[in-house]
Amino acid sequence: MNSGKENSMVRDAFILFAITLIAGLILGAVYQVTKEPIAVQKEKAKQQACTEVFQDAASFEAVGTAAEGEDGGTRTTPDGWAELGFEAVDIGEVMAAKDGNGATLGYVITVNDHEGYGGDIEFMMGVRIDGTLNGISLLSISETAGLGMRAEEVLKPQFANKNAESFEYVKTGAAGDNQIDAISGATITTHAVTNGVNAGLHYFREVLMEGGSGNE
């Protein structure tokens, strides 16, 4: 009887193993099939975002990230990054916006702020050589419906065509170009987006411009 039980256990274990193996193979096949279309869609979304925040650019040229400079060397975040309140902000890919003659008009900076209420908030921002913020384009946001998800309609338009060293959000109505009206009931989302924009502007001034890239 014990032998029968052992055989049954071996059989059940084999069946479970076979099911797991087949499921793994199917998932692997699905991943391989969908990987390229997903990558294509992400690249398309990135290009659309670049165009949205830099409409007069003829082309965009990758110049590196916060971890890798355009010459292949290390590009670090500015000194005092955490002390400035940007410890939860990552600078991702940086692209130079070029005109038809190849001259640099400014930069498109990818920003990921980890302070969102529902998780990371990732966006691209276009900054001209003179420091003017063309605007932002949200790439990924998972905030609360009806509250933080209103960032697209409430926050995004307020950053368009503004030239300020940094922005602050207020709850009583923006009175200056450097002030942003907060989303009612979504202060955390408002803070994350505003802080991310400020980090991007600081990175633009201290790394991209001070580093000499702006003189191309």
C-alpha positions in Angstrom: 0.0 0.0 0.0 2.9 2.3 0.8 4.3 1.5 -2.6 1.0 2.5 -4.3 1.0 5.8 -2.4 4.6 6.5 -3.4 3.8 5.7 -7.1 0.8 8.0 -6.9 2.9 10.8 -5.4 5.5 10.4 -8.1 2.9 10.4 -10.8 1.2 13.5 -9.4 4.6 15.3 -9.1 5.4 14.4 -12.7 2.1 15.7 -13.9 2.6 18.9 -11.9 6.1 19.3 -13.3 4.8 18.7 -16.9 2.1 21.3 -16.4 4.6 23.8 -15.0 7.0 23.1 -17.9 4.3 23.5 -20.5 3.0 26.7 -18.9 6.5 28.1 -18.8 7.1 27.3 -22.5 3.8 28.9 -23.4 4.6 32.1 -21.4 8.1 32.2 -22.9 6.6 31.9 -26.4 4.1 34.6 -25.8 6.8 36.9 -24.4 8.9 36.4 -27.5 6.0 37.1 -29.8 4.9 40.3 -27.9 8.3 41.6 -27.0 9.0 43.3 -30.3 5.6 44.9 -30.7 5.8 46.2 -27.1 9.2 47.7 -27.8 8.0 49.2 -31.0 5.0 50.8 -29.2 7.3 52.2 -26.5 9.6 53.7 -29.0 6.7 55.2 -30.9 5.3 56.7 -27.6 8.8 58.1 -26.8 9.1 59.7 -30.2 5.6 61.2 -29.9 6.4 62.6 -26.5 9.6 64.2 -27.9 7.6 65.8 -30.7 5.0 67.0 -28.2 7.5 68.8 -26.0 9.7 70.1 -28.8 7.4 70.7 -31.8 9.9 72.8 -33.8 12.7 70.2 -33.6 13.6 68.4 -36.9 15.3 65.5 -35.1 16.3 64.1 -31.7 19.7 62.7 -30.9 20.4 60.7 -27.8 23.1 62.2 -25.6 23.1 59.7 -22.8 21.5 59.4 -19.3 22.4 60.4 -15.8 24.6 57.3 -15.6 26.2 57.6 -19.1 27.3 60.8 -20.8 27.2 61.5 -24.5 30.9 60.6 -24.8 30.4 57.2 -23.1 31.7 58.5 -19.8 30.0 59.0 -16.5 27.4 61.7 -16.2 26.4 62.1 -12.6 23.7 64.1 -11.0 24.7 67.5 -9.6 26.2 67.9 -6.2 23.6 68.2 -3.4 21.0 66.3 -5.4 19.4 64.7 -2.3 19.8 67.8 -0.2 17.7 69.7 -2.8 14.9 67.2 -2.3 15.5 65.2 -5.5 16.5 61.9 -3.9 13.3 60.2 -5.1 13.9 61.5 -8.7 15.8 59.6 -11.4 16.9 61.3 -14.6 16.7 58.9 -17.5 17.4 59.3 -21.2 18.4 62.7 -22.4 18.0 63.7 -26.1 19.2 66.8 -27.9 16.5 68.5 -29.9 18.0 69.6 -33.3 16.9 72.0 -36.0 17.1 71.3 -39.7 20.8 72.4 -39.7 21.8 70.2 -36.8 22.0 73.0 -34.3 20.9 72.2 -30.7 17.6 73.9 -29.8 17.5 72.4 -26.3 17.0 69.0 -24.6 14.3 66.5 -23.9 14.8 65.0 -20.5 13.2 61.8 -19.2 12.2 62.1 -15.5 10.9 59.4 -13.2 9.6 60.5 -9.8 9.0 57.7 -7.3 6.8 59.8 -5.0 3.5 59.3 -6.8 0.5 58.2 -4.7 0.1 55.1 -6.9 3.7 54.5 -7.9 6.2 56.0 -10.2 5.3 59.0 -12.4 7.4 59.1 -15.6 7.4 62.0 -18.1 9.5 63.8 -20.7 10.1 67.5 -20.5 11.4 69.8 -23.2 13.7 72.6 -22.2 15.1 75.2 -24.6 18.7 76.5 -24.4 17.4 79.7 -22.8 15.8 77.7 -20.0 12.2 77.9 -21.3 10.2 74.9 -20.4 8.2 74.0 -23.6 6.1 71.5 -21.5 5.8 68.0 -20.3 4.5 64.7 -21.7 3.3 62.0 -19.3 4.6 58.6 -20.2 3.5 56.5 -17.2 1.2 57.4 -14.3 -1.1 55.2 -12.1 -2.7 57.6 -9.7 -6.2 57.6 -8.3 -9.0 58.0 -10.9 -10.7 61.4 -10.6 -7.9 62.7 -8.4 -4.2 62.2 -9.3 -5.1 61.0 -12.8 -6.2 64.5 -13.5 -2.6 65.5 -13.8 -2.9 65.3 -17.6 -5.7 67.9 -17.7 -4.8 70.0 -14.7 -1.0 70.0 -14.2 0.4 69.4 -17.7 -0.9 72.5 -19.4 0.4 74.7 -16.6 4.1 73.9 -17.4 3.8 74.9 -21.0 6.0 77.8 -22.2 7.2 78.9 -18.8 10.7 80.2 -17.9 11.3 79.7 -14.2 14.3 78.4 -12.2 11.9 76.2 -10.3 8.1 75.8 -9.6 6.0 75.7 -6.5 2.4 74.5 -6.2 -0.3 76.4 -4.4 -3.8 75.6 -3.4 -5.2 79.1 -3.5 -4.7 80.0 -7.2 -1.4 80.5 -9.1 -0.3 84.1 -9.1 3.0 83.9 -11.0 4.7 82.0 -13.8 6.6 79.9 -11.2 3.4 78.8 -9.4 1.2 75.8 -10.3 -2.3 75.2 -9.2 -2.5 71.9 -7.2 -4.9 69.2 -8.1 -7.7 69.4 -5.6 -7.5 66.4 -3.3 -4.2 65.1 -4.9 -1.4 67.0 -3.3 0.9 64.0 -3.4 0.6 63.7 -7.2 1.0 67.5 -7.6 4.2 67.4 -5.5 5.6 64.4 -7.4 5.1 66.1 -10.8 6.3 69.5 -9.7 9.3 68.1 -7.9 10.2 66.0 -10.9 10.0 69.1 -13.2 12.3 71.0 -10.8 14.8 68.2 -10.7 14.8 68.1 -14.5 15.4 71.9 -14.7 18.2 71.7 -12.2 19.8 68.9 -14.1 19.5 70.9 -17.3 21.3 73.9 -15.8 23.9 72.1 -13.7 24.8 69.2 -16.0 23.7 69.8 -19.5 24.5 73.6 -19.7 27.3 73.8 -17.2 28.8 70.6 -18.6 29.2 72.2 -21.9 26.6 70.2 -23.9 24.6 73.4 -24.5 27.4 74.9 -26.5 27.2 72.4 -29.4 
